[in-house]
Amino acid sequence: MSATHCSAPASLHATPRQPRSLSRRDLLGTAARAAFGVGLCPAFAARLAATEAAGKGGVNVIYLMMRGAMSHLDTFDPKPGSESQGETEAIATKTPGIRFGSTLPRLAGMSERLAVIRSMTTETADHQQGTYLMRTAYPQINSIQHPSFGSWLLHAAGPRSRELPGFVLVGNGNEHPGPGFLDPKVTPVPVADPESGLENTVRPAYLSQQNFERRLSLADRIDRDFRLRYAGPQIAAYDQLYKDAVRLLGSVDLEAFDIAREKEKTREQYGLSRIGQGCLLARRLVEAGVRCVEVEFGNWDMHRDIFDELPGHAGQLDAALAGLLDDLDSRGMLDTTLVVLATEFGRSPGINDNAGRDHHPAVFSCLLAGAGIKPGVVHGASDERGHSPDRDAVSVADFNTTIAAACGLPYEKEFEAPNGRPFKIGGGGTPIAAVLA
């Protein structure tokens, strides 16, 4: 796997910093409501007209974030015969000597496509901080916001489409680090519900085309003095956002967000759940030209009744991820799409008094599949109780750096943040050579 090696920091902000009140996202939303009478799609507030980068190839990423801390012992690292196992049974996979939890039969049947990392470890047992660390590879601190991996990917690899956003988040977006200190053009565009797609992208029936154009002209006149006063690349990009937004209202390019256009058989292949339809939307978006899609799937924080709650939840994940991998493979997209399954930490080997598992950062499991990844690999191991790494411990920075390496990103290069500190894509970890193709 090739990568660019460079030790000199690269500045992220070559232009003067704009006042905090001039956030493009806020400006666009406010002006759209005031001048148009319609809320413009947030995609246009999250993307700049980086046309010189449009059409680039390279690896695309579908990142599945299991929020709440998915139990490794009941999914990808069961311990049959031990007291840690509880009521979850272990089943054989296609990888010799490897078992998954019985709630994952479809994934067990395609383990030869997966790289399973069973020795993930962290010191963070707090959900918000753990999720932030997993998404950015850096600990959460008050002095700076670090970019999420999707924003890093878009920053380094560029967008693939001139029309569609480069990074989409399917989920509620709460506490997401977004672009961090990178340019706001790499902000993820939020889609709260995959069934609804990208909302507010159609001109209201009560607003005629003539009145709509009149409001555009009025907004242009009102903004003229403002643009002259704050002239610069960001304001020019803001103007371009308006032009793109108007041109794309109701555009055929936005059909990528409409999963209702899929055949019912395809939708059922993913499972008719939020995570299943989120994965289907992710495939549609990547196929249409979106560089990175992150899909959230929460409610893994099972402190009570885990053996009642987990089978249904894991079953939805099983259908969704298996359906996604099958679909990508059948469309010839798996060689160019990296699929990541991550969570913030694991759950305790001991069963608590409420028949649940508590927070356990010492060891947990994550998955990789697709572009840049060696299939059928199990890396690292936890001890016989599933309490700690037994060999080949993998830090969150190692995991994120492995993702960066699989994408061909310059993970050794230093990027300088506005505060002058250097940061690396992936957090400066060591790529896991055993799982890289």
C-alpha positions as a LaTeX table, in Angstrom:
\begin{tabular}{lrrr}
\hline
Residue & $x$ (\AA) & $y$ (\AA) & $z$ (\AA) \\
\hline
Met1 & 0.00 & 0.00 & 0.00 \\
Ser2 & 1.60 & 3.22 & $-1.12$ \\
Ala3 & 1.51 & 6.41 & 0.89 \\
Thr4 & 3.10 & 9.82 & 0.71 \\
His5 & 5.73 & 10.44 & 3.36 \\
Cys6 & 6.40 & 13.99 & 4.48 \\
Ser7 & 7.47 & 15.47 & 7.78 \\
Ala8 & 6.89 & 19.13 & 7.01 \\
Pro9 & 3.60 & 20.56 & 8.31 \\
Ala10 & 1.08 & 21.65 & 5.69 \\
Ser11 & $-0.88$ & 24.78 & 6.52 \\
Leu12 & $-4.65$ & 24.35 & 6.50 \\
His13 & $-5.50$ & 28.03 & 6.45 \\
Ala14 & $-3.63$ & 30.15 & 3.93 \\
Thr15 & $-6.28$ & 32.90 & 3.99 \\
Pro16 & $-7.14$ & 35.29 & 6.86 \\
Arg17 & $-9.60$ & 33.85 & 9.33 \\
Gln18 & $-13.16$ & 35.17 & 9.00 \\
Pro19 & $-15.11$ & 36.44 & 12.01 \\
Arg20 & $-16.83$ & 33.67 & 13.93 \\
Ser21 & $-20.23$ & 35.23 & 13.14 \\
Leu22 & $-19.67$ & 34.72 & 9.41 \\
Ser23 & $-20.11$ & 30.94 & 9.46 \\
Arg24 & $-21.12$ & 29.94 & 5.94 \\
Arg25 & $-23.55$ & 27.38 & 7.25 \\
Asp26 & $-25.32$ & 30.00 & 9.38 \\
Leu27 & $-25.19$ & 32.60 & 6.63 \\
Leu28 & $-26.72$ & 30.33 & 4.05 \\
Gly29 & $-29.45$ & 29.07 & 6.33 \\
Thr30 & $-30.41$ & 32.56 & 7.51 \\
Ala31 & $-30.35$ & 34.12 & 4.07 \\
Ala32 & $-32.29$ & 31.25 & 2.54 \\
Arg33 & $-35.07$ & 31.54 & 5.09 \\
Ala34 & $-35.19$ & 35.33 & 4.90 \\
Ala35 & $-34.92$ & 35.78 & 1.15 \\
Phe36 & $-36.38$ & 32.62 & $-0.32$ \\
Gly37 & $-38.98$ & 31.49 & 2.16 \\
Val38 & $-37.44$ & 28.02 & 1.94 \\
Gly39 & $-34.77$ & 26.17 & 3.90 \\
Leu40 & $-32.03$ & 25.20 & 1.46 \\
Cys41 & $-30.54$ & 21.73 & 1.62 \\
Pro42 & $-27.70$ & 21.62 & 4.17 \\
Ala43 & $-25.54$ & 19.93 & 1.55 \\
Phe44 & $-24.84$ & 23.30 & 0.01 \\
Ala45 & $-23.71$ & 24.76 & 3.32 \\
Ala46 & $-21.27$ & 21.88 & 3.80 \\
Arg47 & $-19.57$ & 21.95 & 0.42 \\
Leu48 & $-17.53$ & 24.46 & $-1.58$ \\
Ala49 & $-17.11$ & 24.57 & $-5.33$ \\
Ala50 & $-13.88$ & 22.56 & $-5.41$ \\
Thr51 & $-14.31$ & 21.80 & $-9.07$ \\
Glu52 & $-10.66$ & 21.22 & $-9.71$ \\
Ala53 & $-10.84$ & 18.14 & $-7.45$ \\
Ala54 & $-14.14$ & 16.81 & $-8.74$ \\
Gly55 & $-14.06$ & 13.51 & $-10.54$ \\
Lys56 & $-11.07$ & 12.16 & $-8.65$ \\
Gly57 & $-10.91$ & 8.41 & $-8.22$ \\
Gly58 & $-9.44$ & 6.65 & $-5.24$ \\
Val59 & $-11.00$ & 4.79 & $-2.35$ \\
Asn60 & $-14.44$ & 5.60 & $-0.99$ \\
Val61 & $-15.44$ & 4.82 & 2.58 \\
Ile62 & $-18.63$ & 3.56 & 4.21 \\
Tyr63 & $-18.11$ & 3.92 & 7.94 \\
Leu64 & $-20.57$ & 2.21 & 10.31 \\
Met65 & $-20.43$ & 3.65 & 13.83 \\
Met66 & $-21.97$ & 1.43 & 16.53 \\
Arg67 & $-22.78$ & 4.01 & 19.21 \\
Gly68 & $-23.14$ & 2.86 & 22.79 \\
Ala69 & $-20.30$ & 0.32 & 22.84 \\
Met70 & $-21.08$ & $-2.95$ & 21.06 \\
Ser71 & $-20.32$ & $-6.08$ & 23.07 \\
His72 & $-17.37$ & $-7.93$ & 21.54 \\
Leu73 & $-18.22$ & $-11.06$ & 23.55 \\
Asp74 & $-21.65$ & $-11.38$ & 21.97 \\
Thr75 & $-20.63$ & $-10.52$ & 18.41 \\
Phe76 & $-17.11$ & $-10.98$ & 16.98 \\
Asp77 & $-15.14$ & $-12.40$ & 19.91 \\
Pro78 & $-17.23$ & $-14.95$ & 21.81 \\
Lys79 & $-15.69$ & $-17.11$ & 24.52 \\
Pro80 & $-17.62$ & $-20.40$ & 24.44 \\
Gly81 & $-17.32$ & $-22.44$ & 27.60 \\
Ser82 & $-16.22$ & $-19.51$ & 29.76 \\
Glu83 & $-18.21$ & $-17.70$ & 32.43 \\
Ser84 & $-17.86$ & $-14.55$ & 30.36 \\
Gln85 & $-20.05$ & $-15.88$ & 27.58 \\
Gly86 & $-23.43$ & $-15.75$ & 29.24 \\
Glu87 & $-26.38$ & $-16.85$ & 27.13 \\
Thr88 & $-24.99$ & $-15.97$ & 23.69 \\
Glu89 & $-23.97$ & $-19.05$ & 21.74 \\
Ala90 & $-20.99$ & $-19.14$ & 19.40 \\
Ile91 & $-21.23$ & $-20.37$ & 15.81 \\
Ala92 & $-18.59$ & $-21.42$ & 13.30 \\
Thr93 & $-17.50$ & $-19.09$ & 10.50 \\
Lys94 & $-15.85$ & $-19.77$ & 7.17 \\
Thr95 & $-12.52$ & $-18.83$ & 8.76 \\
Pro96 & $-11.03$ & $-21.96$ & 10.37 \\
Gly97 & $-11.02$ & $-21.85$ & 14.16 \\
Ile98 & $-12.94$ & $-18.56$ & 14.33 \\
Arg99 & $-16.41$ & $-18.18$ & 15.79 \\
Phe100 & $-18.91$ & $-15.34$ & 15.90 \\
Gly101 & $-21.90$ & $-14.83$ & 18.13 \\
Ser102 & $-24.97$ & $-16.76$ & 17.00 \\
Thr103 & $-26.77$ & $-13.47$ & 16.29 \\
Leu104 & $-24.52$ & $-12.92$ & 13.23 \\
Pro105 & $-25.18$ & $-15.91$ & 10.96 \\
Arg106 & $-24.90$ & $-14.06$ & 7.63 \\
Leu107 & $-21.61$ & $-12.40$ & 8.57 \\
Ala108 & $-20.30$ & $-15.73$ & 9.88 \\
Gly109 & $-21.04$ & $-17.13$ & 6.43 \\
Met110 & $-18.90$ & $-14.49$ & 4.74 \\
Ser111 & $-16.02$ & $-14.18$ & 7.20 \\
Glu112 & $-13.62$ & $-14.86$ & 4.35 \\
Arg113 & $-14.33$ & $-11.29$ & 3.18 \\
Leu114 & $-13.65$ & $-9.67$ & 6.55 \\
Ala115 & $-10.66$ & $-8.50$ & 8.53 \\
Val116 & $-11.58$ & $-8.82$ & 12.21 \\
Ile117 & $-9.49$ & $-6.96$ & 14.76 \\
Arg118 & $-10.00$ & $-8.54$ & 18.17 \\
Ser119 & $-7.40$ & $-6.64$ & 20.18 \\
Met120 & $-8.63$ & $-3.05$ & 20.05 \\
Thr121 & $-7.88$ & $-1.24$ & 23.31 \\
Thr122 & $-8.41$ & 2.19 & 24.81 \\
Glu123 & $-8.41$ & 3.88 & 28.20 \\
Thr124 & $-11.60$ & 5.83 & 27.53 \\
Ala125 & $-14.78$ & 4.46 & 29.10 \\
Asp126 & $-16.97$ & 7.52 & 28.50 \\
His127 & $-19.33$ & 7.33 & 25.51 \\
Gln128 & $-18.89$ & 10.88 & 24.22 \\
Gln129 & $-15.13$ & 10.91 & 24.62 \\
Gly130 & $-14.78$ & 7.37 & 23.29 \\
Thr131 & $-16.84$ & 8.09 & 20.17 \\
Tyr132 & $-14.92$ & 11.31 & 19.57 \\
Leu133 & $-11.63$ & 9.43 & 19.90 \\
Met134 & $-12.73$ & 6.72 & 17.49 \\
Arg135 & $-13.93$ & 9.22 & 14.91 \\
Thr136 & $-10.90$ & 11.53 & 15.10 \\
Ala137 & $-8.06$ & 9.39 & 16.56 \\
Tyr138 & $-7.38$ & 12.18 & 19.05 \\
Pro139 & $-8.55$ & 12.66 & 22.66 \\
Gln140 & $-11.26$ & 15.26 & 23.14 \\
Ile141 & $-9.91$ & 18.52 & 24.59 \\
Asn142 & $-11.38$ & 21.99 & 25.03 \\
Ser143 & $-8.76$ & 23.94 & 23.10 \\
Ile144 & $-9.37$ & 22.44 & 19.64 \\
Gln145 & $-11.86$ & 20.39 & 17.66 \\
His146 & $-10.24$ & 17.60 & 15.64 \\
Pro147 & $-11.57$ & 16.51 & 12.23 \\
Ser148 & $-13.49$ & 13.28 & 11.84 \\
Phe149 & $-11.99$ & 10.68 & 9.52 \\
Gly150 & $-14.55$ & 11.40 & 6.79 \\
Ser151 & $-13.52$ & 15.06 & 6.77 \\
Trp152 & $-9.85$ & 14.10 & 6.61 \\
Leu153 & $-10.61$ & 11.80 & 3.68 \\
Leu154 & $-12.45$ & 14.51 & 1.78 \\
His155 & $-9.74$ & 17.05 & 2.59 \\
Ala156 & $-6.95$ & 14.80 & 1.33 \\
Ala157 & $-8.61$ & 12.93 & $-1.53$ \\
Gly158 & $-11.06$ & 15.58 & $-2.70$ \\
Pro159 & $-14.66$ & 15.18 & $-3.82$ \\
Arg160 & $-15.69$ & 12.84 & $-6.62$ \\
Ser161 & $-18.79$ & 14.71 & $-7.75$ \\
Arg162 & $-19.35$ & 18.31 & $-8.81$ \\
Glu163 & $-22.97$ & 18.10 & $-7.75$ \\
Leu164 & $-23.23$ & 15.92 & $-4.66$ \\
Pro165 & $-21.66$ & 16.52 & $-1.24$ \\
Gly166 & $-18.43$ & 14.69 & $-0.53$ \\
Phe167 & $-19.29$ & 13.48 & 2.99 \\
Val168 & $-22.71$ & 12.42 & 4.29 \\
Leu169 & $-23.67$ & 11.44 & 7.83 \\
Val170 & $-26.71$ & 9.18 & 8.18 \\
Gly171 & $-27.87$ & 9.66 & 11.77 \\
Asn172 & $-28.70$ & 12.37 & 14.26 \\
Gly173 & $-25.25$ & 13.96 & 14.12 \\
Asn174 & $-25.24$ & 14.80 & 17.83 \\
Glu175 & $-21.72$ & 15.37 & 19.15 \\
His176 & $-20.16$ & 14.64 & 15.75 \\
Pro177 & $-16.80$ & 16.44 & 15.46 \\
Gly178 & $-17.45$ & 17.26 & 11.81 \\
Pro179 & $-14.60$ & 19.04 & 10.00 \\
Gly180 & $-12.87$ & 20.12 & 13.18 \\
Phe181 & $-10.17$ & 22.65 & 12.28 \\
Leu182 & $-10.37$ & 21.83 & 8.56 \\
Asp183 & $-12.24$ & 23.99 & 6.08 \\
Pro184 & $-16.03$ & 23.82 & 6.53 \\
Lys185 & $-16.33$ & 22.52 & 2.97 \\
Val186 & $-15.56$ & 19.03 & 4.38 \\
Thr187 & $-18.43$ & 19.16 & 6.88 \\
Pro188 & $-20.65$ & 16.05 & 6.73 \\
Val189 & $-24.11$ & 16.65 & 5.34 \\
Pro190 & $-26.61$ & 15.19 & 7.83 \\
Val191 & $-29.43$ & 12.88 & 6.78 \\
Ala192 & $-31.47$ & 12.15 & 9.90 \\
Asp193 & $-33.62$ & 9.40 & 8.39 \\
Pro194 & $-32.58$ & 7.29 & 5.38 \\
Glu195 & $-36.25$ & 6.84 & 4.48 \\
Ser196 & $-36.69$ & 10.61 & 4.13 \\
Gly197 & $-33.41$ & 11.26 & 2.34 \\
Leu198 & $-32.25$ & 14.83 & 1.87 \\
Glu199 & $-35.12$ & 17.10 & 2.82 \\
Asn200 & $-35.98$ & 20.70 & 1.81 \\
Thr201 & $-34.66$ & 20.29 & $-1.72$ \\
Val202 & $-37.85$ & 21.16 & $-3.60$ \\
Arg203 & $-39.16$ & 24.69 & $-4.19$ \\
Pro204 & $-42.49$ & 25.06 & $-2.35$ \\
Ala205 & $-45.57$ & 25.06 & $-4.58$ \\
Tyr206 & $-46.70$ & 28.42 & $-3.16$ \\
Leu207 & $-43.50$ & 30.08 & $-4.42$ \\
Ser208 & $-43.66$ & 30.59 & $-8.17$ \\
Gln209 & $-40.54$ & 30.48 & $-10.28$ \\
Gln210 & $-40.93$ & 34.20 & $-11.00$ \\
Asn211 & $-41.17$ & 35.10 & $-7.30$ \\
Phe212 & $-38.31$ & 32.77 & $-6.50$ \\
Glu213 & $-36.05$ & 34.50 & $-9.02$ \\
Arg214 & $-37.18$ & 37.90 & $-7.71$ \\
Arg215 & $-36.14$ & 36.91 & $-4.19$ \\
Leu216 & $-32.79$ & 35.72 & $-5.51$ \\
Ser217 & $-32.23$ & 39.09 & $-7.14$ \\
Leu218 & $-33.22$ & 40.89 & $-3.94$ \\
Ala219 & $-30.86$ & 38.75 & $-1.88$ \\
Asp220 & $-28.05$ & 39.50 & $-4.32$ \\
Arg221 & $-28.58$ & 43.26 & $-3.94$ \\
Ile222 & $-28.77$ & 43.03 & $-0.13$ \\
Asp223 & $-25.56$ & 41.00 & $-0.01$ \\
Arg224 & $-23.57$ & 43.27 & $-2.34$ \\
Asp225 & $-22.11$ & 45.57 & 0.31 \\
Phe226 & $-21.43$ & 42.60 & 2.56 \\
Arg227 & $-19.46$ & 40.81 & $-0.16$ \\
Leu228 & $-17.40$ & 43.90 & $-0.88$ \\
Arg229 & $-16.62$ & 44.42 & 2.79 \\
Tyr230 & $-15.58$ & 40.81 & 3.43 \\
Ala231 & $-14.21$ & 39.96 & 0.00 \\
Gly232 & $-12.17$ & 36.80 & $-0.08$ \\
Pro233 & $-12.21$ & 33.10 & $-0.96$ \\
Gln234 & $-14.79$ & 32.19 & 1.69 \\
Ile235 & $-17.29$ & 34.79 & 0.55 \\
Ala236 & $-16.74$ & 33.81 & $-3.07$ \\
Ala237 & $-17.43$ & 30.23 & $-2.08$ \\
Tyr238 & $-20.56$ & 31.39 & $-0.27$ \\
Asp239 & $-21.82$ & 32.98 & $-3.50$ \\
Gln240 & $-21.11$ & 29.77 & $-5.35$ \\
Leu241 & $-23.15$ & 27.86 & $-2.79$ \\
Tyr242 & $-26.18$ & 29.95 & $-3.69$ \\
Lys243 & $-25.70$ & 29.26 & $-7.37$ \\
Asp244 & $-25.27$ & 25.53 & $-6.77$ \\
Ala245 & $-28.24$ & 25.43 & $-4.45$ \\
Val246 & $-30.58$ & 27.08 & $-6.92$ \\
Arg247 & $-29.36$ & 24.92 & $-9.79$ \\
Leu248 & $-29.72$ & 21.72 & $-7.80$ \\
Leu249 & $-33.14$ & 22.31 & $-6.26$ \\
Gly250 & $-35.08$ & 19.31 & $-7.55$ \\
Ser251 & $-32.08$ & 18.16 & $-9.60$ \\
Val252 & $-31.88$ & 14.58 & $-10.82$ \\
Asp253 & $-28.54$ & 14.31 & $-9.02$ \\
Leu254 & $-30.39$ & 14.30 & $-5.71$ \\
Glu255 & $-32.19$ & 11.08 & $-6.66$ \\
Ala256 & $-29.24$ & 9.28 & $-5.09$ \\
Phe257 & $-30.77$ & 10.13 & $-1.70$ \\
Asp258 & $-34.09$ & 8.45 & $-2.55$ \\
Ile259 & $-33.96$ & 4.79 & $-1.51$ \\
Ala260 & $-37.60$ & 4.37 & $-2.57$ \\
Arg261 & $-36.20$ & 4.02 & $-6.10$ \\
Glu262 & $-34.62$ & 0.71 & $-5.13$ \\
Lys263 & $-36.35$ & $-2.60$ & $-5.82$ \\
Glu264 & $-38.18$ & $-4.03$ & $-2.83$ \\
Lys265 & $-36.04$ & $-7.16$ & $-3.04$ \\
Thr266 & $-32.90$ & $-5.06$ & $-2.69$ \\
Arg267 & $-34.30$ & $-3.17$ & 0.27 \\
Glu268 & $-35.21$ & $-6.43$ & 1.98 \\
Gln269 & $-31.70$ & $-7.76$ & 1.34 \\
Tyr270 & $-30.39$ & $-5.09$ & 3.73 \\
Gly271 & $-33.18$ & $-5.54$ & 6.26 \\
Leu272 & $-36.04$ & $-3.06$ & 6.70 \\
Ser273 & $-34.43$ & $-1.46$ & 9.74 \\
Arg274 & $-32.85$ & 1.97 & 10.26 \\
Ile275 & $-29.34$ & 0.53 & 9.96 \\
Gly276 & $-30.31$ & $-1.62$ & 6.98 \\
Gln277 & $-31.82$ & 1.23 & 5.00 \\
Gly278 & $-28.96$ & 3.48 & 6.12 \\
Cys279 & $-26.47$ & 1.05 & 4.59 \\
Leu280 & $-28.54$ & 0.92 & 1.40 \\
Leu281 & $-28.50$ & 4.72 & 1.22 \\
Ala282 & $-24.75$ & 4.64 & 1.77 \\
Arg283 & $-24.29$ & 2.32 & $-1.21$ \\
Arg284 & $-26.48$ & 4.54 & $-3.41$ \\
Leu285 & $-24.55$ & 7.66 & $-2.42$ \\
Val286 & $-21.12$ & 6.14 & $-2.97$ \\
Glu287 & $-22.28$ & 4.75 & $-6.30$ \\
Ala288 & $-23.49$ & 8.23 & $-7.29$ \\
Gly289 & $-20.21$ & 9.94 & $-6.39$ \\
Val290 & $-20.13$ & 10.67 & $-2.65$ \\
Arg291 & $-16.66$ & 10.09 & $-1.24$ \\
Cys292 & $-17.56$ & 9.07 & 2.34 \\
Val293 & $-20.76$ & 8.04 & 4.10 \\
Glu294 & $-20.94$ & 7.46 & 7.84 \\
Val295 & $-23.94$ & 5.56 & 9.20 \\
Glu296 & $-24.75$ & 5.66 & 12.91 \\
Phe297 & $-26.44$ & 2.78 & 14.72 \\
Gly298 & $-27.04$ & 3.39 & 18.41 \\
Asn299 & $-28.53$ & 1.70 & 21.49 \\
Trp300 & $-25.65$ & $-0.71$ & 22.14 \\
Asp301 & $-25.33$ & 0.53 & 25.73 \\
Met302 & $-26.88$ & $-2.59$ & 27.24 \\
His303 & $-26.42$ & $-2.34$ & 31.01 \\
Arg304 & $-29.47$ & $-4.54$ & 31.57 \\
Asp305 & $-31.14$ & $-7.50$ & 29.90 \\
Ile306 & $-28.45$ & $-7.78$ & 27.25 \\
Phe307 & $-29.41$ & $-11.31$ & 26.25 \\
Asp308 & $-32.95$ & $-10.12$ & 25.52 \\
Glu309 & $-31.95$ & $-6.88$ & 23.79 \\
Leu310 & $-28.88$ & $-7.86$ & 21.80 \\
Pro311 & $-30.23$ & $-10.62$ & 19.49 \\
Gly312 & $-32.63$ & $-8.31$ & 17.67 \\
His313 & $-30.15$ & $-5.46$ & 17.53 \\
Ala314 & $-27.28$ & $-7.60$ & 16.31 \\
Gly315 & $-29.62$ & $-9.30$ & 13.86 \\
Gln316 & $-30.33$ & $-5.92$ & 12.24 \\
Leu317 & $-26.60$ & $-5.26$ & 11.95 \\
Asp318 & $-26.04$ & $-8.75$ & 10.52 \\
Ala319 & $-28.55$ & $-8.20$ & 7.73 \\
Ala320 & $-27.39$ & $-4.65$ & 7.03 \\
Leu321 & $-23.66$ & $-5.30$ & 6.82 \\
Ala322 & $-24.02$ & $-8.60$ & 4.99 \\
Gly323 & $-26.44$ & $-6.99$ & 2.55 \\
Leu324 & $-24.06$ & $-4.10$ & 1.99 \\
Leu325 & $-21.06$ & $-6.32$ & 1.31 \\
Asp326 & $-23.04$ & $-8.55$ & $-1.06$ \\
Asp327 & $-24.43$ & $-5.56$ & $-2.93$ \\
Leu328 & $-21.07$ & $-3.80$ & $-3.24$ \\
Asp329 & $-19.48$ & $-7.02$ & $-4.46$ \\
Ser330 & $-22.19$ & $-7.72$ & $-7.03$ \\
Arg331 & $-21.82$ & $-4.19$ & $-8.43$ \\
Gly332 & $-18.03$ & $-4.36$ & $-8.63$ \\
Met333 & $-17.69$ & $-1.64$ & $-5.97$ \\
Leu334 & $-15.99$ & $-3.56$ & $-3.17$ \\
Asp335 & $-12.52$ & $-3.09$ & $-4.68$ \\
Thr336 & $-12.93$ & 0.69 & $-4.47$ \\
Thr337 & $-14.99$ & 0.96 & $-1.28$ \\
Leu338 & $-13.59$ & 0.46 & 2.21 \\
Val339 & $-16.20$ & $-0.65$ & 4.75 \\
Val340 & $-15.45$ & 0.10 & 8.41 \\
Leu341 & $-17.36$ & $-1.18$ & 11.44 \\
Ala342 & $-16.33$ & 0.60 & 14.64 \\
Thr343 & $-17.51$ & 1.22 & 18.18 \\
Glu344 & $-16.14$ & 3.28 & 21.06 \\
Phe345 & $-15.18$ & 0.43 & 23.43 \\
Gly346 & $-16.32$ & $-3.02$ & 24.53 \\
Arg347 & $-18.43$ & $-4.46$ & 27.30 \\
Ser348 & $-17.49$ & $-6.27$ & 30.48 \\
Pro349 & $-16.89$ & $-10.03$ & 30.67 \\
Gly350 & $-18.83$ & $-10.07$ & 33.91 \\
Ile351 & $-22.63$ & $-10.00$ & 33.86 \\
Asn352 & $-23.99$ & $-7.40$ & 36.29 \\
Asp353 & $-26.96$ & $-7.70$ & 38.65 \\
Asn354 & $-29.29$ & $-6.40$ & 35.94 \\
Ala355 & $-28.32$ & $-9.14$ & 33.48 \\
Gly356 & $-26.31$ & $-6.65$ & 31.43 \\
Arg357 & $-22.71$ & $-5.82$ & 30.62 \\
Asp358 & $-21.01$ & $-2.61$ & 31.72 \\
His359 & $-18.45$ & $-0.37$ & 30.00 \\
His360 & $-15.16$ & $-2.06$ & 29.23 \\
Pro361 & $-12.44$ & $-0.14$ & 27.35 \\
Ala362 & $-9.61$ & $-2.65$ & 27.84 \\
Val363 & $-10.45$ & $-4.72$ & 24.77 \\
Phe364 & $-13.03$ & $-4.77$ & 21.97 \\
Ser365 & $-13.48$ & $-5.67$ & 18.31 \\
Cys366 & $-13.76$ & $-3.75$ & 15.03 \\
Leu367 & $-14.04$ & $-4.86$ & 11.38 \\
Leu368 & $-12.63$ & $-3.80$ & 8.02 \\
Ala369 & $-13.54$ & $-5.05$ & 4.55 \\
Gly370 & $-13.16$ & $-4.09$ & 0.92 \\
Ala371 & $-10.66$ & $-1.74$ & $-0.68$ \\
Gly372 & $-7.10$ & $-2.02$ & 0.56 \\
Ile373 & $-7.92$ & $-4.77$ & 3.06 \\
Lys374 & $-6.72$ & $-8.38$ & 3.12 \\
Pro375 & $-9.82$ & $-10.57$ & 3.44 \\
Gly376 & $-10.24$ & $-13.52$ & 5.80 \\
Val377 & $-7.87$ & $-12.14$ & 8.43 \\
Val378 & $-8.29$ & $-12.17$ & 12.21 \\
His379 & $-5.75$ & $-9.90$ & 13.86 \\
Gly380 & $-4.90$ & $-9.94$ & 17.54 \\
Ala381 & $-6.69$ & $-11.76$ & 20.33 \\
Ser382 & $-8.21$ & $-11.09$ & 23.70 \\
Asp383 & $-7.47$ & $-13.27$ & 26.69 \\
Glu384 & $-9.58$ & $-16.30$ & 27.61 \\
Arg385 & $-12.12$ & $-14.11$ & 29.44 \\
Gly386 & $-12.30$ & $-11.37$ & 26.81 \\
His387 & $-10.99$ & $-8.94$ & 29.40 \\
Ser388 & $-7.68$ & $-7.69$ & 27.93 \\
Pro389 & $-5.59$ & $-8.03$ & 24.77 \\
Asp390 & $-3.64$ & $-11.27$ & 24.77 \\
Arg391 & $-1.49$ & $-10.36$ & 21.77 \\
Asp392 & $-1.04$ & $-7.63$ & 19.14 \\
Ala393 & $-2.87$ & $-4.83$ & 20.96 \\
Val394 & $-4.25$ & $-2.18$ & 18.59 \\
Ser395 & $-4.82$ & 1.42 & 19.68 \\
Val396 & $-7.49$ & 3.67 & 18.23 \\
Ala397 & $-4.76$ & 5.64 & 16.44 \\
Asp398 & $-3.38$ & 2.40 & 14.96 \\
Phe399 & $-6.87$ & 1.51 & 13.71 \\
Asn400 & $-7.48$ & 4.93 & 12.15 \\
Thr401 & $-4.03$ & 4.99 & 10.59 \\
Thr402 & $-4.75$ & 1.57 & 9.08 \\
Ile403 & $-7.91$ & 3.01 & 7.52 \\
Ala404 & $-5.89$ & 5.93 & 6.17 \\
Ala405 & $-3.29$ & 3.57 & 4.73 \\
Ala406 & $-5.96$ & 1.42 & 3.07 \\
Cys407 & $-7.31$ & 4.59 & 1.45 \\
Gly408 & $-3.87$ & 5.58 & 0.21 \\
Leu409 & $-3.86$ & 8.77 & 2.29 \\
Pro410 & $-0.65$ & 10.50 & 3.44 \\
Tyr411 & $-0.90$ & 9.27 & 7.02 \\
Glu412 & 2.69 & 10.26 & 7.90 \\
Lys413 & 2.31 & 13.82 & 6.67 \\
Glu414 & 1.80 & 16.55 & 9.26 \\
Phe415 & $-0.97$ & 19.11 & 8.81 \\
Glu416 & $-0.80$ & 22.32 & 10.78 \\
Ala417 & $-3.94$ & 23.42 & 12.63 \\
Pro418 & $-4.80$ & 27.11 & 13.16 \\
Asn419 & $-3.19$ & 26.97 & 16.61 \\
Gly420 & 0.11 & 25.95 & 15.00 \\
Arg421 & 0.10 & 22.37 & 16.24 \\
Pro422 & 0.77 & 19.51 & 13.79 \\
Phe423 & $-1.72$ & 16.68 & 13.34 \\
Lys424 & $-1.76$ & 13.53 & 11.23 \\
Ile425 & $-4.54$ & 11.69 & 9.44 \\
Gly426 & $-5.20$ & 8.70 & 11.68 \\
Gly427 & $-3.55$ & 10.20 & 14.74 \\
Gly428 & 0.03 & 9.14 & 14.08 \\
Gly429 & $-0.51$ & 5.44 & 14.79 \\
Thr430 & 1.10 & 2.42 & 13.16 \\
Pro431 & $-0.81$ & 0.73 & 10.33 \\
Ile432 & $-1.69$ & $-2.91$ & 10.92 \\
Ala433 & 0.34 & $-4.53$ & 8.15 \\
Ala434 & $-1.36$ & $-7.90$ & 8.62 \\
Val435 & $-4.75$ & $-6.57$ & 7.46 \\
Leu436 & $-3.57$ & $-4.41$ & 4.56 \\
Ala437 & $-3.69$ & $-5.87$ & 1.08 \\
\hline
\end{tabular}
